[in-house]
Amino acid sequence: MGSDDGGGGCTPAVNGRQPNGRKAARKSRRDRQGGNGGRALGPVASPQAYVASDWWRRIFNSLYLKTDGDVVDDDDITRSEVATFVQVLGLNPKDRVLDLCCGQGRHSLELARRGFSAVEGLDRSHYLIQRARSRAQKEAIDIRFREGDARKLPHPADTFDAVLVLGNSFGYFETVEEDLRVLREVFRVLKPWGRLLIDVADGDYIKAHLEPHSWEWIDEKHFVCRERSLSADGERLISREIITNAGTGVIADQFYAERLYNRVSIADLIRRAGFAEVSFQGELVPDSKRAQDLGMMAKRLVVTAEARKAWAPVRRRDKGERDQVVVVMGDPRRVDLLKPAGVFDEDDLYTIDRLKSALAELPEYAFTYLDDHGDLAERLARLRGKVDLVFNVCDEGYDNDPRKELHVPALLEVLGLPYTGASPRCLACCYDKSMVRGVCREMGVPTAEAVFIKAEDSAFLVPFDFPVLVKPNFGDSSFGITARSVCHSAEELSDAILATRSQFGYDKPLIIEEFLAGKDLSVGIVGNPPDAYTILPIVEEDYSVLPADLPRICGYEAKWLPDSPYWKIHSIPAELPEEVAKDIMAWCLQLFERLECRDYARFDWRLDAEGNPHLLEVNPNPGWCWDGHLNKMAGQAGWSYADLLRTILEAAKARIATEAQKPIAVGLDPAQLELALNGVR
């Protein structure tokens, strides 16, 4: 099969949600999409009807490395293929090479072992990219792996000397036009006279040697049965795999489709993308040690082409010129009611110093800092046309008022200054936890049971069992959430509501939520789905240091009170069943896009007693500090604090550049406008 830009093991959200129907809904979803999580569908009349348009989002996981491991996880085959590709293209170790649809990075890593110092891998599969990063870290290989979509590459024009699309990772999309988009993106990011190499299944051979049914042992415990047929138009191979553990039964029943290109059709498509000198450099027939069912990997064409083009026009910078970035921050001169003492203390100032030190490690940028809100608007207005980007880290809000966090990006938009992070609308929506819960219900994303309590309500009904958690509907930084917020009786609930209103002075609506006893999880996304993004490793809170009588929550004490037992809790890599992790990541991506998050965001989840995930909060522009959850997750990915900040800046720059290229809608001419107004009247 081969990996591709569309891998990732992500499944769409369930449609609809009832408290007692989550498992059934999840099972129904898998049945429709060919991933049945432990049961087979039985005979089906039309396998093509079971192929989801985005099947590649789910297939490329640990099972893929079992079913196709005889080729894609064989070091001898990889070394032989890389030797062939280097020779065919005449690659130089200093060439900048993109391994597109890199899977678990086998070819990228082998190139790096051979002395290639500028190799980058990109794939849509979060699972495979994590495998690639882990292998690189283990071998101390300095190589960049990132998640992204091959149809919209996160690179400037004229970046690479060579782009490789290997392991039969081409032809997974429903239409030829989408495959053409991939090739046009490759053409764009190649330097003039840059080289493309694709190895793709020989469609004519596959059709001539089609095996409708096969099966093979993939290790001592697992075997896979396959059904194959041609699509109705004869242009795609429809495959079904039923993977079985000999001891426990069926693991997966999955369907996928791959387009069958022959020499004529692939050459024509490459030329349509703008390439010249399309040549066939032989064939690949892998020496599989299993020597059983090779499927689409059995015989592959090696195709090369050249990008004969002019250099893309670029804005010329003077030697040594850097991007000018203004960092907008909270105002340390003003009161901040979220902080325990109401002011910036030594810890806050140290955190700011750590930020500035990390940004100083980015030589491609020159930073200016604005933190005086007294004349913030006037100073920003004077910077129009003089700065490249505003790094908005003012999560305290304008005038240190958290309700005015959205006012800062609103001001930047009025002034026409490009900035990092979420828009005012996104911040406003996510600040309202009840509103986010409504969006989740609409999308089928599971959330904990909860009721909304207005400020003036003195009596209310809680239609679920204790324990419950009381928290402010508006706010962040765990404001108003303490150990007393977890209640086991009606009396404790009344006391907790009173404490929230008196201790924190909170006079806005509250949420009473079922308290979930499972793992407390955080997921970070940096970038902008669906084009280019990274899902950072999921972390969970380690509550083992807490006394047994304290509830397991990461609340106000954990973030603001060093003398509290909660100060000692820390984040560790989450250990989750693969299906649970896939569901969580898929829902996070969907919420990122639906809520219009930008550049970076954090999603907080909690498992119930049965291990089912439930969303707690969505955090656009999450805490940027060196000891915050986002940086902890980045550390698990092998990033430094400076790496995280650079990646956020790069994501914002790429997004802004893309937005600038979008066509402007054509307005109505005066006659049309008058006609439209008359119709309204």
N, C-alpha and C positions, 0 to 999 in steps of 0.2 A: 504493500500500500504506500508506505512512505509518509513522512510528516508534511505539514503545510502551514501556511499563514493562518489557517482557520482552525487549527487544533486548539485545545485548551480545556477540554473536559467540562465545559460550562453548559448547563441546561437551562432553558427558559423557566420562568416562574410558573407555579401552578395556577390554574384558572379557577378562581373562586376559593373561598376558605370557610370551613365550618370547624368549630372547636374539636369535634369528634371525627372529622373527615380528612385530616391532613395526610395521613398515610395513604388512604385510598386515592386522594387526589394526586399524590406524588406517583403512586403506582400507575394510575391511569395515564399520566403524562408520559411516563417511560414507555408504556405500551404503544402509544401513538407514535413515538419517535424512535422506537427500535432499541431502547436500552432497558431491558425488563428486569434488571436487578435481581436475578435469581430464578427466573422462570422463562420458559420458551413459549412463543405464541402458537406453536404447532404449524401445520401446513397453512400456507397463505397462497391465494390464487394469483396475486400480483405483487411480487416483492417491490417493484418500482413505486407502488402506492405508499410504501412504508418508509421511503427514503425522504428524510427531512431536507429542506433546501439548505440548511446550515448543519448538516450532519457532521461536518468537520469540527464543530465546536465540542463534540463529546467523545469522539473516537480515540483521540490521541492522549492516552493515559497509561497507567502501568500495564494494562492488558495488551495494549498495542505493542509494548516492548516484549511481551511474551509471544503473541501471535506472529509478529514479524521479526522477532529477535534473531532468527537464523541469518538474516541479512543486515538489518539495521543496528544490531548490537554485537556484531562480529568484528573484532579489532583487525583481524587479518584482511577481511574484505575492505574495511575502511582504508587501511594503509595502501592497499592495491589501487583503490579508486582514486585516492588523493594523488598518488604518484602519476596516474594516467592524466588527471586533470591538470596538474602542474606542467606536465610535458606538453600537452595539447595546446594550452594557452601560453606557454612560455613565461609563466609567472615568475616575478622577481620577489624575493623575500621582503622588499620594501614597498611592494604594491599594496594599495589599500583595497581590501577584498571584503565584499558583503556576501555572507552565506545566508541566502534568503530561504525562508522556510527551513530553518536549520535543525528543527527537532531538538534532540538532546545534545546537539552540538558536536556530533562525532567528527564531521569533516573539519569544522572550525578548529577544534582542539588539535587534530592531527596536523593541520597547517601550522598552528602555533608551535607544536613540538618540532617542526621542521625549520623553525627560525623565522616564520612570517610574523612580523611584529605589528601589523595594522589590520587585523581580521576582526570582523564584527558579525555576530549572529542575530537573526531576528526570526521570531516565530509567534503565532497566535496562541500556542499551547502554554498555559501557565505551568502545568505539570512538567512538561519537557524542558522549558526554560529553567525551571528550578533545578532540574537534574543537571542541566548543562553548567549552571553556576556552581553547583555543589562539586561537580567533577573538576572544574577549573580551580576552585579554591583548594581542593584536596591536592591537586598537582602543582599548586602555586603558579598557575598560568594566568597572566594578566590579559584578560580578554573580555570584551563587553558583550553580554547577551541581553537582549531586550525583547519585550512583547510588542507586537504590532501587526497590522494588517498589510499584506503585500499589495493590496490595491491602492494604498495611500501611505507611502513610505515617509517616515519621519526624518528625512534627510534633505539637505539643500541640493539643488542641481549641481552636477559636475563634481560629485564627491568621490566616486570609486573608480579604480582602475579596472576592476573586474567584479562581476556579479555572478554567483553560482546558484543555480536552482537544481538541487540534487535529490537523489533518492526517490524519483518519481513523485515529486511534490508539486506537480503542475497538472491542472485540469480538474480540480475538485469542485469548481463552481457550476451553477446550473446552466449558465450561458457562455457562449464563446466570447461575448462582449466583455464579460467580467475577466476572463483570462487575458483578453487584449489589454484591459486596464492594468493588469499586473505588468505586462511587457512594456507598456508605455511608461509606467513608473520606473521600471528598470532603466529604460532609455534615458529618462530625465536625470536620474542620479548618477549615471555613468559619465565619466569625463569624455571629452572628444577623443575618439579612437579607443575608447574603453571596450572591454570584451565581455560578452555574455556567453555562459555555458549552461545548457540545460541537459539533464539526462531524464528522458521520458519514455514510458512504455511504448513499445512498437505496436500500434493499434492493429495493423494488419496481422501480425503474428498472433496477438491475443485472440482475434476473431477466428483465425484458422485453427487454433489449438484450444478452443474454449472447452473447459470441463464443467458441465452443469452441476456435478456433485463431487465433493472430495472431502477427505478428513485426514488429519495428522495429529500425532502426539507432539506437543510443544515442550513438554518436560515430563518428568516422571509421574506427575499427578494430573496434568491438564491436557485436554485435547480439544481441537476445534473442528467443527463440521461446517462446510461451506456450500452454499448454493450460488450459482452464477447464471446470469442471462443478459441478453442485450436489451437496452431500452427500446421503447416503441419506435424511435427514429433510427435505431441501430448505431447511434453515435456515442453511447455511454455503456460501460459495463456495470450492471447492477449486481452487487454482492451482498450476501447475507452470511454472517458468522454467528454460530452458536458455540459459545465457549463453555466448557464443562470441567468441573473438578470431579475426578473419578470417585472421590469419597463423599462429597457433599452435594453434587448435582450441578445444574446450570448456573453459570455466573452471569452471562450476558447473552442477549439475542439482539444483534445490531445489524443495521442496514446502511449501505453507503453506495455512492456512484462515482465513477471516474471517467472522464472523457477520453475517448480513444483517438489519438492523433497518429497519422502515418507520416511518412516523409514529406509528402506534398502539402498536407494540411498544416503541419507545424511550421514548415518553411514559409508558407504563405502568410500565416499569422504573425510570424516574427518580422517579416518584411512590412506588413501593415502597421506594425508598431514603430517603423522608421529605421530598422536595422538594415545593414548592407552586409555583403559577403557571408551569407548564410551557408554554412558547410556542415556536412556530416562527417564525424571523426571516428566512426566505428560503432561498435555495439558493446554493451556490458552484459555478461552472463555470469551472475555471481556464483562463487564456489561454496554453496551452502553445505554446512556439515550435517544438517538434517536431511538435505537432498530429497525433500518431499514436495509439498505444494508451494511453489514460488509465486503463483498468481501474477499480478501486474509487475512484479520484480524480475520475472523470468528472463525477459529480453528487452533491453532498453537502448534507445537511440541516444547517442551523444552528439548534440547539435551546438555549434558555435556561431557567433555573429559579431559584427562590429558596429559601434555607435559612431557613425561618421556625421558629425554635427559641429556647429560653432559653439564656442563657450557662451553660456547664458550671461546676459548683461547683469552686472552687479554694481552696487554703489561702492565706489572706490574709497577706501579709508586711508588716511595717512599712516605711515609706518608707526606702529606702536599705539595707534588709536584704539580705544576700548569702548565697549557699550557703556553709556552713561545711565546709571540706575539710581533712582531716588528711593530710599527705604522709608516708608511712612510707619510710625510706631505710636504706641500709647504715650501719653504725656506724664512723665514722672513728677511734674510739678503739681498735678491736680489730684484730688481725692479719687480713689477707686474703691467703690463699695464692695466689690467682689473679694478684695484682699482682706485678710484677717484684721489688720490694723487700719485698713482703709487707705493705705499709702503704699508707694513703691518702697520696699525694704532692701536690705543688702543682697538678699537672694535674687530679687528681681533685677537689680543692677548687675549682679554677676551673670545672670542669664543673658542680659543684653550684651555684656562684654563677650560672652561665648559666641553669640551670634556674629558680632563684628569680627571676631578672630577667625571664625570659619569663613565668612565672606571674603576676608583678606586673602584667603587661599585660592581665590578665583581670579587669576591675573587677567582674564579676558574682560573683566568688568571693573568699572570705577564707581564706587558707591558714595552717595551723599545721604545723610540721615536727617529726617525732619521729625521732631517729636513735640514741638511747641504748638499746641492746638489754638493758641490765642490768635495767631496770624497764619494758620495753616492754609486757608483758602487763598489768601493773597500771595503767599510764597509759591504755592503750586501754580497759580495763574501765571506767575512770571517765568515758569519753567516750560511753558508750552513751546514746542518746537526745539527745545534744547536738550531733552532727555529721550532716551530710547525706551525706557520702561520704568514703571513704578512698582516696586516690590511692596505689596500691601501686607504688612504683618501687624496691622493695628487691630488685633482681635479684642482689645479693650473697648473699642468703639470710639466714635467722635466724642471729645470731652470726657473720655473714660466712662462713657455711659454705654453699657452693653446693649441697650435697646437701640443704640445709634451705630451699631457696627456696620449696618448697611449704608449709613450716611457717607462713609469714607469712599467706597466705590461709586456711590451716586455722584459725589463731588467730582471724582476723577472723570466720570463719563461726561458730566456737564462741561468740564474743562477740555475734553478731548484728549486725555492722557491715557495711553495704554497701560494696563496694570495686570498683575498676577491675581489669580484666584477667582472666587465666586462673584457673581453679579449681585446687585441689590435684591433682585427678585428671589434668587436662590437663598440668600442669607435670611430674608424675611420668612420664606416658607419653612426652612429647616429650623429656624428659631422657635417655631410653633410645633411642639411635639405632637399635639393632637392632629394637626394638619398633615404631618408626615404619616401618621398612622392611617389617615384616610386615603392617602395615595397608596399606601401598602395594601389596603383592602381592595382598592381598585385593581392593583396589579397582581394580586394573589401572593404577595410576600407575607410570610407569617409573622405576626407580632403577638406579644403577650396580651392576655385579656386585660382590659382596663376600663375605667369610667372617668369621665371629665367632670370636675367639680368647679362650678363658678365661684367667684370670690364671695358672692353674697349668699351662697347656699349654706344653710345651717343643718339641713337634713338631707340624706341621700341614701341610696340603696347600692350595696356592693354585691353584684350577682355571681360572685365566685368565692372560693374558700380562702381562708387565711393560710399562710402568711401573705401579706401584701406589702408593697413599697409605695410610699408617698413621695412625689417629686413635683417641683414646679413645672408647669406647662411651658413657660418661657424661660430660656436661659441656657447657659453652658458652664463649663469648668466645674461641673458637679455642684453648682450653687444650690444650697438648700437641701442637699442629700447627705445625711449623716447616719450613723449606726441606729439612731432612734427612728429613722425613716422606715425601717423594716418592722412591721407590726404583726403580732400574733393574735390580737383580740380587738374588739370594738373599742375598748378603753384605751389601748395603746394607740389605736388609730386616731382617736380624738386628741390624745396628748401630742401625737406627732404633727397633726395639722396645726394645732395651737403653737407648737414650738417653731414650725416653719414660718408662721406668720409673725410671731413675736421676736424670735432670735434673729431671723434674717430680714425682718421687715417686709416680707413678701405678701403683697395684697392682691395678687393676680390669680387666675385659675390654677388649679392643681390637677394632677393625674394620680389616681389610685390604681396601681397595676399589680397583677399577680406576681408574686416574687418567685422567680425561677431559680432552682437550686443547682443547676448544672454549671458547666464551664462558662467563664466570663471571657468573651473573645473580642478582639479588635482586628479589623481588616483595613489596610491602607492601600489607596490607589494613587499613583503619581503619573500624570499624563492626561490624555484626553481620548477616552473610548469614543468610537470604535477604531480610531485610526492608529494611535500610538500610545501605549500606556504600559505600566508595570503594576501588577498586583504584588505588594510586598508580602513576605511570609506572615501568615496568621499567627498572632500571639494570644496567650491566655494569661490571666492573672494568677499568680501563685499565692494562695492564701494560707499556706501551711504554717506560716509564722504567727498567725493570729491565734489568740486564746479561743478555746472552743465556744465560749459564750458570746462571741461577737459575730454578727452576720457577715457573710462573705460578699462584700460590696467594695467597689473602688469609688468612694465618695469624696466629700469635701475634706475629711481628715487626711486621706491619702495624698491629696494634692497640695494642701496648705498648712497642715499642722505637724511640724517635725517631732513633737513630743508624743504624738499619738501612735499606738501600736500599728495603725494602718500605714504609717509612713514607711514601714519595713517591707511591705508587699512589693513584689517586682514582677515583671513580665517575662515569660518563658515561651519557647516555641510550642505552639499548640499541637497536641496529638489528637487527630480527628479521623474518623472513617472517611475514606476517599469520597464516597457519595455525599456525605454531609459537607465536606470542604467544597466540592464542586457546586452544590446547591447554593451555599453561602456566597461563593465568588460570583456565580451567575446573577444572583439577586443584587449584589453590590453593583455590578456593572450596569444592570438595568436601572437601578435607582440613581446612579451617577448621571446617566443620560436623561432620565425622566425629570429629575429635579434640577437639571442643568448645572451640576457642579462643574468646576473647571480647574484644571492643572493639578489639584491634589484634594483628597478628601479622606475622611476616616469613618468607618461604619462600626458601631458597637452592637454586639450580639450576645445572647445568652442561651444556653441549652436548657431544656426542661429535664425532668427526672428521667425521661425516656430517651434523652439524647437528641431531641428535635430542636433545631435552631429557631430563634425568634429575634427579630430586629428590635433593638432598644432605641438607637438614635442614629441620625445621619449628621456628620460634622463637616460641612464645607469650611475651607480655611482652618483646618484643625491646628492645635497647638504646634508651633514651629520650634519650640525651645529644645535645647540639647538633650534634656532628660525626659522629653515627652514621649507619648506612645508612638508617634509617627517615626521619630528618630530611632526608637528602640527596634521597630520593625525594619527600618532601613539597615540598622546594624546587623540584623539577622540575615539580610540579603548581601552582606559584605560591603555595604556602603559606609563611608565616613559621613560625619555631619556635613562637611563641605560638599560631598557628593550629592546628598539629599537636596541641599539648597540649590546647587547647580542644576540638578534635574528639574526642579520646580521652575526655575528661571527659563530653562530650555523649552520646557513644555509650554509655558506662556508665550514665548517668542514664536514657537512653531504655530500655535493656535492663532495668534494675532496675524501672522503672515498669511495663514490660510484664509482667515476672515477677510483680509484685505483683497484677496483674489476673487472673492465671490462676486458674481455679477449683481449690479444694482438693479432693483426692480424698475421697470419703465412705468412712469406715471401716466395718468390720463391727460390727454390734451384738453384745452378749455371747452371744446364742444362736447366731448365725452363727459367731462366733469359736470357740465350744466345738465346734460341728459340724466346723469346718475342722481344729481340733486333733485331734479324734477320727479324722478321715480320715487325718491324718499318722501318728498312732500306729498 
